[in-house]
Amino acid sequence: MRLLWAGAVLLSAVAYYVYLPLPSGVSEPWKLMLLDALFRSFMGASDVAHALGMCHRVHMLNWVVSLVEVIDARSCSAVHVSDTTLGGVPTRVFKPKGGSRLKRGVIYFHGGGWALGSGRMRSYDLLCRKMAQDLDAVIMSVDYRLAPEAVFPDQYHDSLAASRAFVSPSVLEHYGIDPQRLCVSGDSAGGNLAAAVAQEFGSDDSLTVKFKAQALIYPVLQALDFATPSYQQNQAVPILYRPVMARYWLMYLGANSSLEPLLLANNHSSQDQTAISAHTRSKVDWTTLLPEQHKKHFQPVFKETGSVGVVSDVPGLTDVRAAPLLAEQGVLSRTPKAYVMTCEFDVLRDDGLMYARRLLDAGVAVTSDHYDDGFHGCMVFAFLPVMSSVGWRSMNNFIHWLDQNV
């Protein structure tokens, strides 16, 4: 009897920890709850280790990732997998066996807040393997340096160096890649890097080989407004909580973590910040850039006065290499056709929707692929034991777009 009571208490405790009220409409909410409980456990343990001075919380999380998720390069009957470097940056290459002589090429940047993860993670390995096989394409998954040791613009420079090497004649010839059929892609923070690379390539007239397409998966693109409708609506929706995004922005930009409350209150972008011009503010003005159905009942959070000097102390906040949404229209107009995936239950939803609108306004052909039941990270988590249907749908649609446009 005591054992039964103990079991009941334990089950109740687990259920209490796992259960999280979620908005109606989220795809398979119990799977997301289980995934979130796993993430919260790891993050809680990393916070404790950080507080005790054992290690940085990010190092703890990456150790767990390495232990559980990172796998060796393993070829299969359909795809040859190998680890190499591109421009001095570690990269995993997926090349299909057989097929056409010249293949399409995709360079991919993984997500993780510029601080977590690896292209060698099981989920990214499986994604790139599937892309290589389904598209008969060479996929190169880049392991750029991570915060806190590396901060902006290190990750950007790594992504740019790898991309320049990717389009070089020697690499294209070695892997049998068609120089006319190249794409730059990434998810979340990797989508940020992919967008920044696409902008740089479009503006660089010295390049003889350029990307035909850019594919951005729920990208993070700006850090001036943490009160867009999606930030307000989804601030407590897993797996990317609003404070966590602010924390990783500060880590990426090499700024003091004590600024987190200022970012969350939009004090850093108050009207008295003379370093932010009206022209710059217009590029993140969701009242004009978002479709009506996504504005809903939300109101802008404009602070008349705030913490003057934050932008001067953290210049990356307005640097287009870190925040591609702030690019000029002339720069956007020279980028290749775009695929932008967004999810309804994601704080980054409006970053992607505003970028798609700005690209369209600049004359770029854009496919905006929105998932009303999607959440941040759903495409990559399609391969986990708690794989979601929206993950499989989004992944297959992403690959289909690449097939039709690269």
Helices and strands as residue ranges (DSSP letters): H 2-18, H 29-51, H 57-68, E 79-86, E 89-96, E 103-109, H 122-135, E 137-142, H 154-166, H 169-175, E 177-187, H 189-203, E 213-217, H 229-233, H 242-252, G 257-259, H 260-264, G 267-269, H 278-282, H 286-289, H 292-295, H 310-313, G 315-318, G 324-326, H 329-332, E 337-345, H 349-361, E 366-375, G 380-383, H 389-405
